[in-house]
Amino acid sequence: MQQLNQQLTLQPNGHTFNVQYEATEQSILLTITPEFDYDDIEQIAAICWQAISGAEVVEEIPGADRINYRFRYNQHYFVLNFEVYSQSCWIEVEAGSANPALEVLLAGFSR
């Protein structure tokens, strides 16, 4: 899979977030600056859904310092992961799905 590094600027709730994403063999890594907190995740995720036209959120799984969104895109299932304390965010193919699904998602994410 080709390495890709692009940047998006998000402005939920008056905050400006820069999101860089990079495709790897196993996931799409998102680097968000400045640091986000738990209350920002829903708005950042909403902008991600706009960037991935046609994504359908199937399930939201909240945790103490994290939120995971299970979603469907182009007949494949993925998980968008946010972890506040580690400031980590990534998208991975749901277990049991093929890795080529990441290339399908990346094509949609880049538009």
C-alpha positions as CSV (number, residue, x, y, z in Angstrom):
1,M,0.0,0.0,0.0
2,Q,1.3,3.5,-0.8
3,Q,2.3,5.7,2.0
4,L,0.1,8.8,2.1
5,N,0.4,11.9,4.3
6,Q,-2.2,14.5,3.9
7,Q,-3.6,17.2,6.2
8,L,-7.1,18.4,7.0
9,T,-8.1,21.4,9.1
10,L,-11.1,20.9,11.3
11,Q,-12.9,23.6,13.2
12,P,-15.5,22.0,15.6
13,N,-16.7,24.2,18.4
14,G,-14.5,27.1,17.4
15,H,-11.3,25.1,17.9
16,T,-9.0,24.5,15.0
17,F,-7.5,21.0,14.6
18,N,-5.0,19.9,12.1
19,V,-5.3,16.3,11.2
20,Q,-2.5,14.5,9.3
21,Y,-3.1,11.0,8.1
22,E,-0.8,8.3,7.0
23,A,-1.6,5.0,5.5
24,T,0.3,1.9,6.6
25,E,-0.2,-1.8,5.8
26,Q,-2.4,-2.3,8.8
27,S,-4.2,1.0,9.5
28,I,-4.6,4.7,8.7
29,L,-2.9,6.7,11.4
30,L,-4.3,10.1,12.3
31,T,-2.2,12.7,14.0
32,I,-4.3,15.5,15.6
33,T,-2.8,18.8,16.7
34,P,-3.2,20.6,19.1
35,E,-4.1,18.0,21.7
36,F,-7.8,17.0,21.8
37,D,-9.8,16.1,24.8
38,Y,-12.8,13.7,25.3
39,D,-15.3,16.4,24.5
40,D,-13.7,17.1,21.1
41,I,-13.9,13.5,19.8
42,E,-17.5,13.6,18.6
43,Q,-16.9,16.7,16.6
44,I,-13.6,15.4,15.1
45,A,-15.3,12.2,14.2
46,A,-18.2,14.1,12.5
47,I,-15.6,15.8,10.3
48,C,-14.1,12.4,9.5
49,W,-17.5,11.2,8.4
50,Q,-17.8,14.2,6.1
51,A,-14.3,13.4,4.7
52,I,-15.3,9.7,4.1
53,S,-18.4,10.3,2.0
54,G,-20.8,7.4,2.4
55,A,-19.4,6.1,5.7
56,E,-22.2,4.7,7.9
57,V,-21.6,4.5,11.7
58,V,-22.9,1.2,13.0
59,E,-21.9,1.4,16.6
60,E,-20.3,3.9,19.1
61,I,-18.3,2.2,21.9
62,P,-17.4,4.7,24.7
63,G,-14.8,4.1,27.3
64,A,-13.2,6.1,30.2
65,D,-10.6,7.7,28.0
66,R,-11.5,6.4,24.6
67,I,-14.2,6.2,22.0
68,N,-14.3,3.6,19.2
69,Y,-16.7,4.0,16.2
70,R,-17.4,0.9,14.2
71,F,-18.5,1.9,10.7
72,R,-19.2,0.6,7.3
73,Y,-17.8,1.9,4.0
74,N,-18.3,0.4,0.6
75,Q,-19.4,-3.0,2.0
76,H,-16.4,-3.2,4.4
77,Y,-16.3,-2.7,8.2
78,F,-13.7,-0.5,10.0
79,V,-13.1,0.9,13.4
80,L,-12.2,4.5,14.1
81,N,-10.3,4.6,17.4
82,F,-9.7,7.7,19.6
83,E,-7.6,7.5,22.9
84,V,-7.3,10.7,24.8
85,Y,-4.5,10.0,27.3
86,S,-2.1,8.7,24.6
87,Q,-3.5,11.2,22.0
88,S,-3.8,8.3,19.6
89,C,-6.2,8.1,16.7
90,W,-6.3,5.4,13.9
91,I,-8.6,3.6,11.6
92,E,-8.3,-0.2,11.2
93,V,-10.1,-2.9,9.3
94,E,-12.4,-4.8,11.5
95,A,-11.1,-8.3,12.4
96,G,-12.0,-10.8,9.7
97,S,-11.9,-8.3,6.9
98,A,-9.3,-8.2,4.2
99,N,-6.5,-5.6,4.3
100,P,-7.3,-4.5,0.7
101,A,-10.4,-2.8,2.3
102,L,-8.0,-0.1,3.6
103,E,-7.1,0.9,0.1
104,V,-10.9,1.2,-0.7
105,L,-11.3,3.4,2.4
106,L,-8.2,5.5,1.7
107,A,-9.5,6.2,-1.8
108,G,-12.7,7.5,-0.3
109,F,-10.9,9.4,2.4
110,S,-8.7,11.3,0.0
111,R,-11.5,12.8,-2.1
